[in-house]
Amino acid sequence: MPNVGLVEVHYDIRAVEGPLVTFETHFRFDADDTATTASTLRFMTQDEVPGFLQESGFDRSTWYGDWGRSPFRADSVEIIVIAGKGS
């Protein structure tokens, strides 16, 4: 990282409960400076996403199959959705 130097990062999974994955991210800056953060991610199926978006007030969406914005297909490795409200 510019102005910081080498940063080492690793992840430790702490729990998997249904669609929820809890993990820690460990950062090491220089030799003795460390930081740890805890996170929980919820993984949705393709069928769950449209209802969640609608309940959240989004009325339009574009779906991609990866971060390179390739078209979404049933065998895509990711579900990337760009959602919006209004026209």
N, C-alpha and C positions, 0 to 999 in steps of 0.2 A: 504494500500500500504506500502511495506517495506520502512523504512526511512522517511515516510511522515505521516502515521497514517490513520485514517478513512477519506474516501472521499465519499461524498454523490453526486449522479448524478441524474438529472431529465431532461426530454426533453419537449419542448413546440413547438407544430406545429404552424407555422406562416402563411403558405399558401399552398394550393393544387391547382395547375393549370395543368390540364391534367395529363401527366406522371411525372410532377415535384412536389416534396414535399420539402418545405423549413421549416427548424426547427432550434431551438436553443438548445444547450446542456449547461446545467448549472452545474458547479462543485463547491462544498463547501469543502474547506480544513480547518480543525480545526473549530474554532467558527466564525472567521471574515474574512478569506481569501477566496475569490470567483473568479471564472473566467467563462466567457461565450463565446461560439463560435457559429457562424452561418454556416449552411450547406444547400446545396440543392442537393437532390438525384433525379436521373431520373430513373424511373422504366420502363423497357422494357418488352414486351411480348415475349413469346418463339419464335414466328415467326420473331420478329425483330432482335434477337441476331445474327443469322448466317450472315446476310447481313452486320451488323455493324462490326463483326469480319473480314469478307472478305475485306471490305473497309479499315480496319485498318492494313491490310497486314498479318493477321494470316491465316495459311492454314491448321491447324489441331486443333482439340479440343476434350476434354473429358467432358462429362456432368454428373453432379450428382444432386440428388434430395434434398440433405441437406448437412450440414457441416460435417456429419459423413461419407460422400462419398457413400451413398446408391445410387442405380441406379436411374437415372432420369426417371420419368413417368409423364403422363399427370396430375395426381393428386398430384404431389410433392408439398411441401410447399415452396420450394426454387428452384431457377435455379442457380446452381453453375457450372461455366464453367472454365476449365483450358485450356488455349489456348497457342499455340506456333507457331513458324515460322521454316520452313525448316524441315529436317528429323531428 
